[in-house]
């Protein structure tokens, strides 16, 4: 059985890494398809991390990213990736394809699979984040045949869209598998951290800032980033600040970080472009608090018990554990919540998004499709359609 696994951006690799490992352990023929920002240096060039982790893995590259990172380029990138992926999938002829979450590139991949009759497995369907991502995620759910969800609530939402319980499995989130491993690993050293800025002693308390733009609020992305930076600038801890991901509004946010860093040489500010999933989650276990709007604060941080200040609307509607304190884009409110979370300290681990075995469970679902994809028949390798035996 040949399975194509589509990776479109750096956050998704934490969700796909253990799935790929578990599929390879089952001797499934895995073809990794790396697309969009996963190929770009300024977003961490995640494809190189994949090659390091899986040197034996076949990796295809699909280039589709436009300069600008705005709403127009996001729409164009979706179409460009569909064109490139359609040709690639036609050549690869996989028996199934795996996509994760809700980015615009995932919609392109799902549409390509649907029109080429490649059975699609969607991870992390049924969740809510309060933005256009919800509509993208719902569209991918409608295009997919099988669904590996992360929570029971998500399972019911997917059923509401599909009406078929038999193809929905609550496997938990595979990024929790990586978090489980990180919890048992050695602390991150400054040499492993990389990035730019003053040397930090990571044995002492520090905070992490990880904030992305909200597609529905793209015109405010720079100001929103500036508000968060203003707040954490008043916290008496060193700061590890991650550059935002490849979304509309990213450039304004990156500019806000550069200007803030230049204007506040008195602060301990260390910026990092990207870390491999295991290394990032090891670092997260050491942080006093995570400030921003990353899903890592909702998922992995809840399992690790890391205090989180979730800023703004990006994660609105997503299920969260007790470790999250929600605030709006108000510097004083962010500063106050950050101080409260630091004073609180670690939270008990939450199993809301899984217990660390999701990759194995997802691989079982995918491997089990071998017979159901084309029972008793051969495949027409041109369009992936079953043909009479």
Secondary structure per residue as TSV (DSSP state, phi and psi in degrees):
chain	resnum	aa	ss	phi	psi
A	1	X	-	360.0	129.6
A	2	X	E	-105.9	126.9
A	3	X	E	-121.9	124.4
A	4	X	E	-90.8	127.5
A	5	X	E	-112.6	119.0
A	6	X	E	-98.8	123.2
A	7	X	E	-115.3	121.2
A	8	X	-	-112.0	-17.2
A	9	X	S	-162.2	162.2
A	10	X	H	-59.8	-40.1
A	11	X	H	-64.1	-28.2
A	12	X	H	-71.8	-20.7
A	13	X	H	-65.6	-33.5
A	14	X	H	-61.8	-28.2
A	15	X	H	-85.1	-23.6
A	16	X	H	-101.4	-19.9
A	17	X	H	-58.6	-51.2
A	18	X	H	-73.5	-24.2
A	19	X	H	-66.0	-45.9
A	20	X	H	-61.2	-44.7
A	21	X	H	-57.9	-45.4
A	22	X	H	-68.8	-36.0
A	23	X	H	-65.9	-42.6
A	24	X	H	-64.3	-36.1
A	25	X	H	-64.4	-25.1
A	26	X	T	-91.3	7.4
A	27	X	T	63.7	30.9
A	28	X	-	-79.9	140.5
A	29	X	E	-78.4	103.4
A	30	X	E	-100.1	129.5
A	31	X	E	-114.9	111.5
A	32	X	E	-83.0	132.5
A	33	X	E	-117.3	107.9
A	34	X	E	-98.9	128.2
A	35	X	E	-130.0	167.3
A	36	X	G	51.4	-131.2
A	37	X	G	-69.1	-14.5
A	38	X	G	-64.0	-14.6
A	39	X	G	-99.3	-8.1
A	40	X	-	-99.5	137.9
A	41	X	G	-61.5	-41.0
A	42	X	G	-70.0	-11.9
A	43	X	G	-112.3	20.6
A	44	X	T	96.3	-5.8
A	45	X	-	42.4	65.5
A	46	X	H	-61.5	-25.5
A	47	X	H	-57.5	-33.0
A	48	X	H	-69.1	-33.8
A	49	X	H	-66.0	-40.3
A	50	X	H	-61.7	-45.0
A	51	X	H	-62.2	-37.6
A	52	X	H	-68.5	-41.0
A	53	X	H	-73.6	-34.7
A	54	X	-	-131.4	72.3
A	55	X	T	-61.7	-21.3
A	56	X	T	-88.3	-3.9
A	57	X	S	-84.0	137.5
A	58	X	E	-75.4	126.6
A	59	X	E	-126.1	124.2
A	60	X	E	-105.5	144.8
A	61	X	E	-110.9	137.3
A	62	X	E	-128.7	108.3
A	63	X	-	-92.7	130.9
A	64	X	-	-156.5	6.0
A	65	X	-	-86.4	134.6
A	66	X	-	-99.4	151.5
A	67	X	T	-69.8	149.6
A	68	X	T	118.9	-37.8
A	69	X	-	46.3	58.9
A	70	X	S	-130.6	-175.1
A	71	X	H	-63.7	-37.8
A	72	X	H	-66.3	-45.0
A	73	X	H	-66.2	-33.1
A	74	X	H	-62.1	-43.4
A	75	X	H	-65.3	-44.1
A	76	X	H	-66.0	-38.1
A	77	X	H	-62.5	-36.5
A	78	X	H	-60.6	-45.7
A	79	X	H	-67.8	-41.3
A	80	X	H	-63.0	-41.5
A	81	X	H	-68.4	-37.2
A	82	X	H	-58.7	-43.4
A	83	X	H	-62.4	-48.3
A	84	X	H	-67.3	-43.0
A	85	X	H	-68.1	-35.4
A	86	X	H	-59.0	-44.7
A	87	X	H	-66.3	-41.4
A	88	X	H	-65.5	-45.0
A	89	X	H	-64.6	-37.0
A	90	X	H	-61.8	-36.5
A	91	X	H	-76.9	-39.3
A	92	X	H	-73.9	-36.0
A	93	X	-	50.3	57.9
A	94	X	-	-71.7	157.1
A	95	X	S	-81.6	-19.9
A	96	X	E	-161.1	160.8
A	97	X	E	-134.6	146.2
A	98	X	E	-118.5	130.1
A	99	X	E	-129.2	159.8
A	100	X	E	-130.4	131.8
A	101	X	S	72.4	-133.7
A	102	X	-	-145.6	15.5
A	103	X	-	-73.7	160.8
A	104	X	H	-62.2	-31.0
A	105	X	H	-66.2	-31.1
A	106	X	H	-65.8	-35.2
A	107	X	H	-62.1	-41.2
A	108	X	H	-61.4	-44.2
A	109	X	H	-63.6	-42.6
A	110	X	H	-65.4	-39.9
A	111	X	H	-66.3	-41.4
A	112	X	H	-60.8	-44.4
A	113	X	H	-62.5	-41.6
A	114	X	H	-63.3	-45.1
A	115	X	H	-73.1	-23.7
A	116	X	T	-95.7	8.0
A	117	X	T	57.9	36.9
A	118	X	-	-93.5	117.1
A	119	X	-	-55.7	133.2
A	120	X	E	-114.0	131.0
A	121	X	E	-108.9	121.8
A	122	X	E	-108.2	127.4
A	123	X	E	-98.7	141.5
A	124	X	S	71.3	29.6
A	125	X	T	-72.4	166.6
A	126	X	T	79.3	6.7
A	127	X	-	-95.7	168.0
A	128	X	-	-130.0	135.9
A	129	X	-	-132.3	-0.4
A	130	X	S	77.3	26.0
A	131	X	S	-144.6	-168.2
A	132	X	H	-59.6	-22.0
A	133	X	H	-55.7	-33.3
A	134	X	H	-62.1	-40.6
A	135	X	H	-70.6	-38.3
A	136	X	H	-63.3	-46.9
A	137	X	H	-61.9	-41.4
A	138	X	H	-64.8	-38.6
A	139	X	H	-64.9	-41.8
A	140	X	H	-64.1	-39.9
A	141	X	H	-57.8	-43.8
A	142	X	H	-66.1	-29.5
A	143	X	H	-84.5	-18.8
A	144	X	-	-88.0	155.9
A	145	X	S	-99.2	-30.9
A	146	X	E	-127.8	148.0
A	147	X	E	-136.1	118.5
A	148	X	E	-107.7	101.1
A	149	X	E	-97.3	168.3
A	150	X	S	-102.4	-19.3
A	151	X	S	-141.6	165.6
A	152	X	H	-67.2	-38.7
A	153	X	H	-61.8	-40.9
A	154	X	H	-62.5	-36.2
A	155	X	H	-60.4	-42.6
A	156	X	H	-68.0	-36.5
A	157	X	H	-66.2	-41.1
A	158	X	H	-64.6	-40.1
A	159	X	H	-60.4	-37.9
A	160	X	H	-62.0	-28.3
A	161	X	H	-88.8	-29.5
A	162	X	H	-110.3	-30.0
A	163	X	-	69.5	21.1
A	164	X	-	-136.6	99.6
A	165	X	G	-65.5	-28.5
A	166	X	G	-67.3	-17.3
A	167	X	G	-113.0	18.6
A	168	X	E	-121.2	124.6
A	169	X	E	-130.3	127.3
A	170	X	E	-82.6	96.8
A	171	X	-	-94.3	-12.7
A	172	X	-	83.2	172.1
A	173	X	-	-93.8	127.5
A	174	X	T	-67.4	-16.5
A	175	X	H	-67.8	-21.9
A	176	X	H	-68.8	-28.4
A	177	X	H	-60.1	-44.1
A	178	X	H	-68.4	-37.1
A	179	X	H	-63.4	-40.0
A	180	X	H	-60.5	-43.1
A	181	X	H	-66.3	-38.9
A	182	X	H	-64.2	-35.6
A	183	X	H	-63.8	-26.7
A	184	X	T	-97.9	4.7
A	185	X	S	-98.8	169.6
A	186	X	-	-70.3	152.8
A	187	X	-	-61.7	153.3
A	188	X	-	-73.7	137.2
A	189	X	-	-95.1	163.2
A	190	X	H	-62.0	-35.7
A	191	X	H	-62.8	-34.6
A	192	X	H	-73.8	-27.0
A	193	X	H	-65.4	-40.7
A	194	X	-	66.0	-153.7
A	195	X	S	81.1	-158.5
A	196	X	E	-138.3	134.9
A	197	X	E	137.9	-175.1
A	198	X	S	-67.4	157.2
A	199	X	-	-69.1	132.3
A	200	X	-	-114.9	141.3
A	201	X	-	-91.7	100.8
A	202	X	T	-74.3	0.1
A	203	X	T	-78.4	-14.6
A	204	X	S	-106.6	160.6
A	205	X	-	-59.3	140.7
A	206	X	E	-149.3	163.9
A	207	X	E	-116.8	155.0
A	208	X	E	-110.5	135.3
A	209	X	E	-112.9	122.0
A	210	X	E	-142.8	101.1
A	211	X	-	-133.0	136.9
A	212	X	-	-117.8	166.9
A	213	X	-	-77.8	158.1
A	214	X	-	-107.5	121.2
A	215	X	G	-56.4	-37.7
A	216	X	G	-76.0	-8.6
A	217	X	G	-127.3	31.8
A	218	X	G	-59.9	-32.3
A	219	X	G	-68.8	-14.9
A	220	X	G	-107.0	4.4
A	221	X	H	-58.2	-45.6
A	222	X	H	-63.7	-45.3
A	223	X	H	-65.0	-37.1
A	224	X	H	-65.0	-41.7
A	225	X	H	-63.4	-41.8
A	226	X	H	-62.1	-38.5
A	227	X	H	-63.1	-44.8
A	228	X	H	-63.6	-43.2
A	229	X	H	-64.4	-39.2
A	230	X	H	-59.4	-40.7
A	231	X	H	-68.2	-48.4
A	232	X	H	-71.8	-19.1
A	233	X	T	-65.8	-20.4
A	234	X	T	-95.5	1.0
A	235	X	S	-90.6	133.8
A	236	X	S	-86.4	52.2
A	237	X	S	-135.1	151.9
A	238	X	E	-61.4	156.2
A	239	X	E	-126.2	129.6
A	240	X	E	-104.7	113.3
A	241	X	E	-110.6	122.9
A	242	X	E	-93.4	139.9
A	243	X	-	-68.3	144.8
A	244	X	-	-67.9	160.2
A	245	X	-	-77.9	179.0
A	246	X	S	-83.5	84.8
A	247	X	S	-133.9	160.0
A	248	X	T	-56.0	130.8
A	249	X	T	98.0	-6.5
A	250	X	H	-60.2	-39.1
A	251	X	H	-66.3	-39.1
A	252	X	H	-65.3	-36.4
A	253	X	H	-69.3	-41.6
A	254	X	H	-63.6	-38.9
A	255	X	H	-62.6	-40.9
A	256	X	H	-60.6	-39.5
A	257	X	H	-66.6	-44.5
A	258	X	H	-62.2	-45.5
A	259	X	H	-64.2	-45.2
A	260	X	H	-60.0	-43.7
A	261	X	H	-63.6	-39.4
A	262	X	H	-69.5	-37.1
A	263	X	H	-81.0	-15.8
A	264	X	-	-123.1	63.4
A	265	X	T	-65.9	-14.1
A	266	X	T	-75.3	-14.7
A	267	X	S	-96.2	148.9
A	268	X	-	-82.8	96.0
A	269	X	E	-121.5	118.3
A	270	X	E	-119.8	119.4
A	271	X	E	-99.4	142.7
A	272	X	E	-132.9	133.8
A	273	X	S	-79.7	-46.7
A	274	X	-	-163.9	148.4
A	275	X	-	-130.7	144.8
A	276	X	-	-56.2	152.0
A	277	X	H	-51.6	-47.7
A	278	X	H	-63.5	-40.6
A	279	X	H	-68.8	-41.9
A	280	X	H	-61.2	-43.9
A	281	X	H	-72.6	-30.6
A	282	X	H	-61.5	-43.3
A	283	X	H	-63.3	-39.1
A	284	X	H	-61.3	-36.5
A	285	X	H	-63.9	-21.9
A	286	X	H	-92.0	-14.0
A	287	X	-	-75.7	144.8
A	288	X	S	-74.0	-31.6
A	289	X	E	-164.3	149.1
A	290	X	E	-109.5	126.3
A	291	X	E	-117.7	133.9
A	292	X	E	145.0	-145.9
A	293	X	-	-141.1	25.0
A	294	X	-	-74.2	147.1
A	295	X	G	-65.6	-18.3
A	296	X	G	-60.4	-30.8
A	297	X	G	-69.7	-26.5
A	298	X	T	-89.1	-43.1
A	299	X	T	-86.5	-80.7
A	300	X	H	-63.1	-39.0
A	301	X	H	-64.7	-32.2
A	302	X	H	-66.5	-39.3
A	303	X	H	-68.7	-38.5
A	304	X	H	-82.4	-12.1
A	305	X	T	76.1	23.4
A	306	X	-	-83.2	129.6
A	307	X	-	-62.6	140.7
A	308	X	E	-134.9	136.6
A	309	X	E	-108.3	108.1
A	310	X	E	-93.3	119.5
A	311	X	E	-103.3	126.2
A	312	X	S	82.6	-157.9
A	313	X	S	-102.8	-3.0
A	314	X	T	-58.9	-36.1
A	315	X	T	-103.3	17.6
A	316	X	T	-57.2	129.8
A	317	X	T	91.7	-14.5
A	318	X	-	-77.7	136.1
A	319	X	-	-60.6	138.0
A	320	X	-	-137.2	155.9
A	321	X	-	-87.6	-176.1
A	322	X	T	-72.7	-6.9
A	323	X	T	-78.9	-6.2
A	324	X	E	-104.2	130.8
A	325	X	E	-115.6	121.3
A	326	X	E	-93.2	136.3
A	327	X	E	-140.0	163.2
A	328	X	-	-90.0	-173.6
A	329	X	S	-82.9	75.4
A	330	X	-	-138.4	118.9
A	331	X	H	-59.3	-41.9
A	332	X	H	-66.1	-40.2
A	333	X	H	-66.1	-40.3
A	334	X	H	-64.8	-43.9
A	335	X	H	-60.9	-45.7
A	336	X	H	-63.2	-46.6
A	337	X	H	-63.6	-38.3
A	338	X	H	-63.0	-44.4
A	339	X	H	-61.9	-41.4
A	340	X	H	-62.0	-43.3
A	341	X	H	-68.9	-38.7
A	342	X	H	-63.1	-42.8
A	343	X	H	-66.2	-33.6
A	344	X	H	-66.7	-44.8
A	345	X	-	82.4	-171.2
A	346	X	-	-57.5	147.5
A	347	X	-	-102.3	160.4
A	348	X	-	-61.6	148.7
A	349	X	-	-66.1	137.6
A	350	X	-	-108.8	136.0
A	351	X	-	-97.0	19.1
A	352	X	T	-53.8	-41.7
A	353	X	T	-103.5	15.9
A	354	X	-	126.6	175.4
A	355	X	S	-122.6	9.9
A	356	X	S	103.3	13.4
A	357	X	-	-126.9	20.4
A	358	X	H	-67.5	-39.2
A	359	X	H	-57.8	-44.6
A	360	X	H	-63.9	-42.4
A	361	X	H	-68.1	-38.5
A	362	X	H	-66.7	-41.5
A	363	X	H	-61.3	-36.3
A	364	X	H	-62.7	-42.4
A	365	X	H	-62.4	-47.8
A	366	X	H	-66.2	-45.3
A	367	X	H	-63.5	-30.6
A	368	X	T	-72.6	-8.6
A	369	X	H	-80.2	-11.4
A	370	X	H	-52.5	-42.6
A	371	X	H	-83.8	-35.5
A	372	X	H	-76.0	-21.5
A	373	X	H	-63.0	-49.7
A	374	X	S	-140.6	67.3
A	375	X	T	-61.8	120.8
A	376	X	T	69.8	15.7
A	377	X	S	-134.9	166.3
A	378	X	E	-98.4	157.2
A	379	X	E	-95.9	140.4
A	380	X	E	-73.1	109.5
A	381	X	T	-75.6	-0.6
A	382	X	T	-81.8	-51.4
A	383	X	T	-116.4	3.1
A	384	X	T	76.3	14.5
A	385	X	E	-86.1	139.1
A	386	X	E	-62.4	140.6
A	387	X	E	-121.2	152.7
A	388	X	-	-57.8	141.4
A	389	X	-	-68.1	360.0
